Each structure stands twice: as C-alpha cells, then as structure tokens.
C-alpha cells in the first residue's frame, strides 16, 4: 500500500468504528414502545327489587334501547296478593275512620232515645210500686221479703235507665276525640302498607334506567329472577373512554385535560382523546428494573375520552398511542 493511501484507510476505519459504536450504543438504549390501551364503556346491570318469574322479555341481544323503554316484566302472585290484602284493609280502615268522624246516624240516636225513655218509664213505675209496697209493709200488711223484692226491682230499673241515658248521650256526642284520632291514624298506616304494595307491583315492570345497547341477557322467560339479580346488562356507548396503563416516569405527558392522538386499528383511523381521569393510587403492575441499580416503576391508570363522538367505537377495541 502506498503512503498516500494510508490516511484514507485510517479515516475509513475510524468512520466504520464510529458507526459500529453508535449502533452498539443505540442497541443498549431502552426502546420506546407505543402505549397500547383499550376502549371501555359504562355498563348498567338492570335488576328488580322484588323476586319473581320472568313473564315477558321485550328486548333482544344487541338491541339499542332509549331510556325508559320497558325491558322485561315479572309475574309475582305474592305481590298481587299483598296488593289485594292491603286494598281490602285500607277500605275497612277508611270506613271505620269515616264512621268515627260522622258519629251515630239519626236513626241510631232516635233508637237510643226511645230506649232511654222506655227504661226511664220502667224505673218510675218500679219506684212507685216500691213506695206502695213499703207503705203496706209499714202497716204490717205484707212481709218484709215482698218489700225487699220491690226495692231490688226499683234499683235495677233505675240503673237500667241510667245506662240507657248514657247510651243516648254518647250517640248524640259521637265518638271521642281520641277515638277519631286513633281511627284516622290507623287508616293512614294501612294506606302506607297499600302504597308499599303498589310500589312492589310497579317494580315488576322494569324499564331501561339509561339509554344503551343490550349486551347480556342472563335470564329467559319462565325462569326465576332473584331479588337484585342482573337480568339484563346495558352498555352506554355514548359514555365510552380509553383505558391506558402508564409508567410513573411518563405520567407528566398525560396531565388532566391534555389531548393525545391514537390509532384505532379496528376503525383504521386516528382519534383524538382528552385525559379525563388520572388514578390517585398506582395499579398492581410494576415495571422491574432490567439492570442492577435501576429503579422499579409503578403504573397508573389513565382514562381518556374521545374529543368528539366517533361512530363505531366500541368497548374492547385496541387504542395505540405513539411512543413518548
């Protein structure tokens, strides 16, 4: 090799070694990977407050329903019986309360007065009879036993007249204030039982609490639905968000309200998201240090909502954010 070519060879060797060194440096650097999450949405489990047998199912799997639409209906003979029993008890209690407020009827007052007058007449006659018998006894005409019998009859007739007068006075005055209050309170109590039974009956017809799509139907017509058991699950597609697990050293890029663009492979389009929630506590996953002396990093859940409504965006779809 000539002397003039040696510097060129040295420069070339230096350049090659530089590229090799740079390649080795890059190879040992931590690789920045895309952040992958998935879509989620609000799920609502629809159940009944009362147990019963599913009588009618008005929706199908995958059907979209508005808020307030009837989903299913239960049949419950026990609830029907409670309503009938409470209705009868309410009618009886109302009748008693009305009677207490109205008092005795005019016919009852007239009858009580007639009984008192008749008893009073009997007491007057018994007293007159006793006076005559007592005079005859004092004259020695009759025995003491006859006088005692007449006296006993007079006292019995007088007590009967007093009782008849009390009945007549009670009929005129009507029920006491305490009795009226008690009857009215009893009517209100029974009315509350009827209201409770009617509410239970209304709970056998279950409507959609929110608008959404039917994602699950757990019980079919004819099967028993326990109290509180989720018969139907609705997914509110209008209330959807992306869930992302972010290392704590990358959280600064996902501050509240910040906007990020992600790729949705299922839709083959870029979607703009806005951070709506940052977890207060770390998630269970931990990034372990790959080299001695490194730091273990925790992950936090980040929720991002679409900046605008995106048609076709569904729960479970992957969402890929570019490396930070």
Secondary structure in CASP SS format (residue, H / E / C, confidence):
PFRMAT SS
TARGET T0000
AUTHOR 0000-0000-0000
METHOD secondary structure of the structure
MODEL  1
X C 1.00
X C 1.00
X H 1.00
X H 1.00
X H 1.00
X H 1.00
X H 1.00
X H 1.00
X H 1.00
X H 1.00
X H 1.00
X H 1.00
X H 1.00
X H 1.00
X H 1.00
X H 1.00
X H 1.00
X H 1.00
X H 1.00
X H 1.00
X H 1.00
X H 1.00
X H 1.00
X H 1.00
X H 1.00
X H 1.00
X H 1.00
X C 1.00
X C 1.00
X C 1.00
X C 1.00
X C 1.00
X C 1.00
X C 1.00
X E 1.00
X E 1.00
X E 1.00
X E 1.00
X E 1.00
X E 1.00
X E 1.00
X E 1.00
X E 1.00
X E 1.00
X E 1.00
X E 1.00
X C 1.00
X C 1.00
X C 1.00
X C 1.00
X C 1.00
X E 1.00
X E 1.00
X E 1.00
X E 1.00
X E 1.00
X E 1.00
X C 1.00
X C 1.00
X C 1.00
X C 1.00
X C 1.00
X C 1.00
X E 1.00
X E 1.00
X C 1.00
X C 1.00
X C 1.00
X C 1.00
X E 1.00
X E 1.00
X E 1.00
X E 1.00
X E 1.00
X E 1.00
X C 1.00
X H 1.00
X H 1.00
X H 1.00
X H 1.00
X H 1.00
X H 1.00
X H 1.00
X H 1.00
X H 1.00
X H 1.00
X H 1.00
X H 1.00
X H 1.00
X H 1.00
X H 1.00
X H 1.00
X H 1.00
X H 1.00
X H 1.00
X H 1.00
X H 1.00
X H 1.00
X H 1.00
X H 1.00
X H 1.00
X H 1.00
X C 1.00
X C 1.00
X C 1.00
X H 1.00
X H 1.00
X H 1.00
X H 1.00
X H 1.00
X H 1.00
X H 1.00
X H 1.00
X H 1.00
X H 1.00
X H 1.00
X H 1.00
X H 1.00
X H 1.00
X H 1.00
X H 1.00
X H 1.00
X H 1.00
X H 1.00
X H 1.00
X H 1.00
X H 1.00
X H 1.00
X H 1.00
X H 1.00
X H 1.00
X H 1.00
X H 1.00
X H 1.00
X H 1.00
X H 1.00
X H 1.00
X H 1.00
X C 1.00
X C 1.00
X C 1.00
X C 1.00
X C 1.00
X H 1.00
X H 1.00
X H 1.00
X H 1.00
X H 1.00
X H 1.00
X H 1.00
X H 1.00
X H 1.00
X H 1.00
X H 1.00
X H 1.00
X H 1.00
X H 1.00
X H 1.00
X H 1.00
X H 1.00
X H 1.00
X H 1.00
X H 1.00
X H 1.00
X H 1.00
X H 1.00
X H 1.00
X H 1.00
X H 1.00
X H 1.00
X H 1.00
X H 1.00
X H 1.00
X C 1.00
X C 1.00
X C 1.00
X H 1.00
X H 1.00
X H 1.00
X H 1.00
X H 1.00
X H 1.00
X H 1.00
X H 1.00
X H 1.00
X H 1.00
X H 1.00
X H 1.00
X H 1.00
X H 1.00
X H 1.00
X H 1.00
X H 1.00
X H 1.00
X H 1.00
X H 1.00
X H 1.00
X H 1.00
X H 1.00
X H 1.00
X H 1.00
X H 1.00
X C 1.00
X C 1.00
X E 1.00
X E 1.00
X E 1.00
X C 1.00
X C 1.00
X C 1.00
X C 1.00
X E 1.00
X E 1.00
X E 1.00
X E 1.00
X E 1.00
X E 1.00
X C 1.00
X C 1.00
X C 1.00
X C 1.00
X C 1.00
X C 1.00
X E 1.00
X E 1.00
X C 1.00
X C 1.00
X C 1.00
X C 1.00
X C 1.00
X C 1.00
X E 1.00
X E 1.00
X E 1.00
X E 1.00
X E 1.00
X E 1.00
X E 1.00
X E 1.00
X E 1.00
X E 1.00
X E 1.00
X E 1.00
X E 1.00
X E 1.00
X E 1.00
X E 1.00
X H 1.00
X H 1.00
X H 1.00
X H 1.00
X H 1.00
X H 1.00
X H 1.00
X C 1.00
X C 1.00
X C 1.00
X C 1.00
X E 1.00
X E 1.00
X E 1.00
X E 1.00
X E 1.00
X E 1.00
X C 1.00
X C 1.00
X C 1.00
X C 1.00
X E 1.00
X E 1.00
X E 1.00
X E 1.00
X E 1.00
X E 1.00
X E 1.00
X E 1.00
X E 1.00
X E 1.00
X C 1.00
X C 1.00
X C 1.00
X C 1.00
X C 1.00
X C 1.00
X C 1.00
X E 1.00
X E 1.00
X C 1.00
X C 1.00
X C 1.00
X C 1.00
X C 1.00
X C 1.00
X C 1.00
X C 1.00
X C 1.00
X E 1.00
X E 1.00
X E 1.00
X E 1.00
X E 1.00
X E 1.00
X E 1.00
X E 1.00
X E 1.00
X E 1.00
X C 1.00
X C 1.00
X C 1.00
X C 1.00
X C 1.00
X C 1.00
X C 1.00
X C 1.00
X C 1.00
X C 1.00
X C 1.00
X E 1.00
X E 1.00
X E 1.00
X E 1.00
X C 1.00
X C 1.00
X C 1.00
END
